[in-house]
Amino acid sequence: MGEPVSRHIKRGELVTREIAGETLIVPVSGNVADLESIYTLNEVGGVIWSLLDGQHNDDQIVDAVCAEFDVERDRAQADVAALLASLREAGLIERAP
């Protein structure tokens, strides 16, 4: 029996905007945007970000990246795992319960 597939959710108050094919993420605390901590995601990262809703598991996110960008599954898995680790480290996401 394999390890269960995890799901992730966005954490805290965040403002997200799509501009020129990039996704900008700005943490907000106390109704003030932290402009020192703006995160920018490319098009692939934006697709991944949009699926971090606690409903899509990591495998489904990899499938979506493969379908959208015609990339091999191994590469998509590595890229998704790396981005999720970075987003967790930055405190922008957490594993869904």
C-alpha positions in Angstrom: 0.0 0.0 0.0 1.5 3.3 -1.1 1.8 6.6 0.8 -1.4 8.7 0.7 -1.3 11.6 -1.8 -1.3 14.9 0.0 -3.4 18.0 -0.7 -2.4 21.6 0.0 -4.3 24.8 0.8 -3.3 28.4 0.8 -2.4 29.9 4.1 -3.2 33.2 5.7 -4.4 36.3 4.0 -3.0 36.6 0.5 -3.8 38.9 -2.4 -3.2 37.2 -5.8 -3.1 38.9 -9.2 -2.4 37.7 -12.7 -0.3 40.2 -14.7 1.3 39.5 -18.1 1.2 35.7 -17.7 2.7 35.8 -14.2 0.9 35.3 -10.8 1.8 37.8 -8.1 1.2 36.8 -4.5 1.3 39.4 -1.7 0.8 38.4 1.9 -1.5 40.7 3.9 -1.3 41.2 7.6 -3.4 43.6 9.6 -5.0 45.0 6.4 -1.6 46.0 5.1 0.2 44.4 2.2 3.7 43.2 2.9 5.4 44.7 -0.3 8.7 43.4 0.9 7.4 39.8 0.4 5.9 39.7 -3.1 6.1 36.3 -4.7 6.1 35.9 -8.5 5.1 32.7 -10.2 5.5 31.9 -13.9 2.7 30.4 -16.0 3.3 26.9 -14.7 3.5 28.1 -11.2 0.2 30.0 -11.7 -1.6 26.8 -12.8 -0.2 25.0 -9.8 -1.2 27.9 -7.5 -4.8 27.9 -8.8 -5.2 24.2 -7.9 -4.1 24.6 -4.3 -7.6 24.5 -2.9 -7.5 21.4 -0.7 -9.6 19.6 -3.3 -6.9 18.7 -5.8 -4.3 16.3 -4.6 -0.7 16.5 -5.7 -1.1 13.8 -8.4 -4.0 15.7 -9.9 -1.9 18.9 -10.0 0.9 16.9 -11.8 -1.7 15.6 -14.3 -3.0 19.2 -14.9 0.6 20.4 -15.5 1.3 17.6 -17.9 -1.9 18.2 -19.9 -1.5 22.0 -20.0 2.2 22.1 -20.9 2.9 18.9 -22.7 5.7 17.9 -20.3 6.8 14.4 -19.2 5.3 13.2 -15.9 8.7 12.7 -14.1 9.6 16.3 -14.9 6.2 17.6 -13.9 6.4 15.7 -10.6 9.8 17.1 -9.8 8.7 20.7 -10.7 5.5 20.5 -8.7 7.3 19.0 -5.6 9.9 21.7 -5.8 7.4 24.5 -6.0 5.2 23.1 -3.2 8.3 22.8 -1.0 9.2 26.5 -1.7 5.7 27.7 -1.0 5.6 25.7 2.2 8.9 27.1 3.3 7.7 30.7 2.5 4.6 30.0 4.7 2.2 30.5 1.8 0.7 27.0 1.8 0.2 24.0 4.2 -0.9 20.5 3.9 -4.7 20.2 4.0 -6.1 18.2 6.9 
